[in-house]
Amino acid sequence: MDSTKPIAALFDLDGVVLDTESQYTLFWDEQGRKYLGIENFCASIKGQTLAQILGNSFTGDNQKHHAQIVADLNRFESEMEYQYIADAQRFIHELRENGAKIAVVTSSNEEKMAQVYKAHPHFKSQFDAILTGDMFKRSKPHPDCFLLGMELFGTTPENSFVFEDSFHGLAAGKASGATVIGLATTNSREAIADKAHYVMDDFREMSYEKLLQLS
C-alpha cells in the first residue's frame, strides 16, 4: 500500500449499501416472463445499466416495449423500500473518521438515485462522490467505473477496495486491480468465493482495521 496516496472505498449500491436486489429480481424476472418468455431473467443482467439491458435483451420486436418497461421500472422504483444492508452506515462512518475517500459506484441512473435521495435525504453526505451509469461508457464487468473512482480520488488500485455482490461487479472489481470484498447478498458465499479476495454476509464483520489487513 502506498502511504502517499489516499485509501479509496468504492461501493456498489444495490445489494451492497442498500438491500434492494431481491426487489429488482421480482421486477426483472417478471419482464423476462412477460416479454421474452424466459424464467430467472434477472440473474443474467445484474450489473448492467438500464440502457444495456434494453439494448442487449429487448431487441427486434421487443424494442417497442422499451418505453413501457422504463415507465414500469420508474413506478416500481418509486414504491421500493430502500433499507440499508446491516451495519453499512456504521462502517461508512468509520471509514470517513479514518480519512478514507468513499464513493458509490453504481450502474443506476440519476432517475433511480433521485428515489434513493428521497428515501434518505442525507444519503449524499455520507460519500465523497456518487458515480452513476451515465458517467462511464462501459459498464460492469468492465472496470471503467472503478478506475474512474480511483482517478477521481487520485489513488491507485493497491490503495483501493471494491465492495460488490453481483458476478459482473466482482469481475469489474478484480479487473480494476483493487482488493475486492464480496457480499453474499445476491449470490451464495460459495458462488462468489473465487471471485473476491474476501467474502462476508454484511458489514457487521467488517472494520477499518480489518479492511487494511486485507490489502
C-alpha positions as CSV (number, residue, x, y, z in Angstrom):
1,M,0.0,0.0,0.0
2,D,1.3,3.5,-1.0
3,S,1.2,5.7,2.1
4,T,1.4,8.8,-0.1
5,K,-2.0,8.0,-1.7
6,P,-5.5,8.1,-0.1
7,I,-7.4,4.9,0.6
8,A,-10.5,4.6,-1.5
9,A,-13.6,2.5,-0.7
10,L,-15.8,2.0,-3.8
11,F,-19.2,0.7,-3.0
12,D,-21.8,-0.8,-5.4
13,L,-25.2,0.4,-4.4
14,D,-27.9,-2.4,-4.8
15,G,-27.1,-5.4,-2.7
16,V,-24.1,-3.7,-1.1
17,V,-25.2,-0.4,0.5
18,L,-28.9,-0.9,0.1
19,D,-30.9,-4.2,0.5
20,T,-32.7,-3.9,-2.9
21,E,-31.6,-6.8,-5.0
22,S,-34.5,-9.1,-4.1
23,Q,-36.9,-6.4,-5.2
24,Y,-35.2,-6.0,-8.5
25,T,-35.2,-9.7,-9.0
26,L,-39.0,-9.7,-8.8
27,F,-39.3,-6.8,-11.3
28,W,-36.9,-8.1,-14.0
29,D,-37.9,-11.7,-13.7
30,E,-41.4,-10.5,-14.5
31,Q,-40.2,-8.6,-17.5
32,G,-38.4,-11.7,-18.7
33,R,-41.5,-13.8,-18.5
34,K,-43.8,-11.1,-20.0
35,Y,-41.7,-10.1,-23.0
36,L,-39.1,-12.8,-23.5
37,G,-40.8,-15.9,-22.3
38,I,-37.9,-16.9,-20.0
39,E,-37.5,-17.6,-16.3
40,N,-34.9,-16.2,-13.9
41,F,-34.1,-13.3,-16.3
42,C,-32.7,-11.0,-13.7
43,A,-29.7,-13.3,-13.0
44,S,-28.4,-12.6,-16.5
45,I,-28.5,-8.8,-16.4
46,K,-27.2,-7.9,-12.9
47,G,-24.6,-5.1,-13.0
48,Q,-25.8,-3.8,-16.4
49,T,-27.2,-0.3,-16.9
50,L,-30.8,0.1,-18.0
51,A,-29.7,1.1,-21.4
52,Q,-27.6,-2.0,-21.7
53,I,-30.5,-4.3,-20.5
54,L,-32.9,-2.8,-23.1
55,G,-30.3,-2.7,-25.9
56,N,-28.9,-6.2,-25.3
57,S,-32.0,-8.2,-24.3
58,F,-35.1,-6.4,-25.6
59,T,-34.3,-6.4,-29.3
60,G,-36.2,-6.9,-32.5
61,D,-40.0,-6.7,-31.9
62,N,-39.4,-6.2,-28.2
63,Q,-37.9,-2.7,-28.9
64,K,-41.4,-1.4,-29.0
65,H,-41.8,-2.3,-25.3
66,H,-38.8,-0.1,-24.2
67,A,-40.9,2.9,-23.2
68,Q,-43.4,0.7,-21.2
69,I,-40.6,-1.1,-19.4
70,V,-38.9,2.2,-18.4
71,A,-42.3,3.6,-17.2
72,D,-43.0,0.4,-15.2
73,L,-39.5,0.5,-13.7
74,N,-39.8,4.1,-12.7
75,R,-43.1,3.4,-11.0
76,F,-41.6,0.3,-9.3
77,E,-38.6,2.2,-8.0
78,S,-40.8,4.9,-6.6
79,E,-42.5,2.3,-4.5
80,M,-39.5,0.3,-3.5
81,E,-38.1,0.1,0.1
82,Y,-34.5,1.4,0.3
83,Q,-33.3,-0.2,3.5
84,Y,-29.6,-0.3,4.3
85,I,-27.6,-3.5,4.4
86,A,-26.8,-4.4,8.1
87,D,-24.1,-2.1,9.5
88,A,-23.4,-0.3,6.2
89,Q,-23.8,3.1,7.7
90,R,-21.7,2.3,10.7
91,F,-18.8,1.1,8.5
92,I,-19.1,4.0,6.1
93,H,-18.9,6.4,9.1
94,E,-15.8,4.6,10.4
95,L,-14.1,4.9,7.0
96,R,-14.8,8.6,7.0
97,E,-13.4,9.0,10.5
98,N,-10.2,7.4,9.4
99,G,-9.8,9.7,6.3
100,A,-10.7,7.2,3.6
101,K,-12.3,8.5,0.4
102,I,-15.7,6.9,-0.2
103,A,-17.8,6.6,-3.3
104,V,-20.9,4.8,-4.5
105,V,-20.2,3.3,-7.9
106,T,-23.4,2.1,-9.5
107,S,-24.9,1.2,-12.8
108,S,-28.1,3.0,-11.7
109,N,-29.1,6.2,-13.5
110,E,-29.9,9.6,-12.0
111,E,-33.7,9.0,-12.0
112,K,-33.2,6.0,-9.8
113,M,-30.8,7.9,-7.5
114,A,-33.5,10.6,-7.1
115,Q,-35.6,7.9,-5.4
116,V,-32.8,7.0,-3.1
117,Y,-32.2,10.6,-2.1
118,K,-36.0,10.9,-1.5
119,A,-35.9,7.9,0.8
120,H,-32.7,9.0,2.6
121,P,-32.3,12.8,2.4
122,H,-28.8,12.6,4.0
123,F,-27.6,9.8,1.7
124,K,-25.2,12.0,-0.4
125,S,-23.5,13.5,2.6
126,Q,-22.1,10.1,3.6
127,F,-20.0,9.9,0.4
128,D,-17.3,11.9,-1.3
129,A,-18.7,11.0,-4.7
130,I,-21.6,9.2,-6.3
131,L,-20.8,7.7,-9.8
132,T,-23.7,6.6,-11.8
133,G,-24.1,4.6,-15.0
134,D,-24.4,7.8,-17.0
135,M,-20.7,8.7,-16.2
136,F,-18.9,5.8,-17.9
137,K,-19.2,4.3,-21.4
138,R,-18.7,0.6,-20.5
139,S,-20.5,-0.9,-17.5
140,K,-19.5,-3.8,-15.4
141,P,-17.9,-6.3,-15.9
142,H,-15.6,-3.7,-17.4
143,P,-13.5,-1.9,-14.7
144,D,-14.1,1.6,-16.1
145,C,-16.4,2.7,-13.3
146,F,-13.9,1.7,-10.5
147,L,-11.0,3.1,-12.4
148,L,-12.9,6.4,-12.7
149,G,-13.4,6.4,-8.9
150,M,-9.6,5.9,-8.4
151,E,-8.8,8.6,-10.8
152,L,-11.2,11.0,-9.1
153,F,-9.6,10.3,-5.7
154,G,-6.0,10.4,-7.0
155,T,-5.3,6.9,-5.7
156,T,-4.1,3.6,-7.1
157,P,-5.6,0.0,-7.3
158,E,-3.3,-1.1,-4.4
159,N,-4.9,1.5,-2.2
160,S,-8.5,0.8,-3.3
161,F,-11.2,-1.5,-2.0
162,V,-14.2,-2.5,-4.0
163,F,-17.4,-3.8,-2.4
164,E,-19.6,-5.8,-4.7
165,D,-22.3,-8.5,-4.8
166,S,-23.0,-9.4,-8.5
167,F,-20.8,-11.5,-10.7
168,H,-20.4,-8.6,-13.1
169,G,-19.5,-6.3,-10.3
170,L,-17.0,-8.6,-8.8
171,A,-15.3,-9.2,-12.1
172,A,-15.1,-5.4,-12.7
173,G,-13.5,-5.0,-9.3
174,K,-10.9,-7.7,-9.9
175,A,-10.2,-6.2,-13.4
176,S,-9.5,-2.8,-11.8
177,G,-6.7,-4.3,-9.7
178,A,-8.4,-3.3,-6.4
179,T,-8.9,-5.6,-3.3
180,V,-12.4,-7.0,-3.8
181,I,-14.8,-7.7,-0.9
182,G,-17.8,-9.7,-2.0
183,L,-21.1,-9.5,-0.2
184,A,-23.2,-12.7,-0.2
185,T,-26.5,-10.8,-0.5
186,T,-27.3,-11.7,-4.1
187,N,-25.3,-14.9,-4.6
188,S,-24.2,-17.5,-2.0
189,R,-20.8,-17.3,-0.3
190,E,-19.8,-20.4,-2.2
191,A,-20.7,-18.9,-5.6
192,I,-18.6,-15.8,-5.1
193,A,-15.7,-17.3,-3.1
194,D,-13.3,-17.5,-6.0
195,K,-14.4,-14.1,-7.3
196,A,-13.4,-11.9,-4.3
197,H,-10.4,-11.6,-2.0
198,Y,-12.8,-11.7,1.0
199,V,-16.5,-12.7,1.3
200,M,-18.9,-11.6,4.0
201,D,-22.6,-11.6,4.7
202,D,-22.9,-7.9,5.6
203,F,-20.8,-5.2,7.3
204,R,-21.2,-6.5,10.9
205,E,-18.0,-8.4,10.3
206,M,-16.0,-5.5,8.8
207,S,-14.0,-2.7,10.3
208,Y,-11.4,-0.2,9.0
209,E,-8.6,-2.1,10.7
210,K,-9.7,-5.4,9.2
211,L,-10.0,-3.8,5.8
212,L,-6.4,-2.7,5.8
213,Q,-5.3,-6.2,6.7
214,L,-6.9,-7.5,3.5
215,S,-4.7,-5.4,1.2
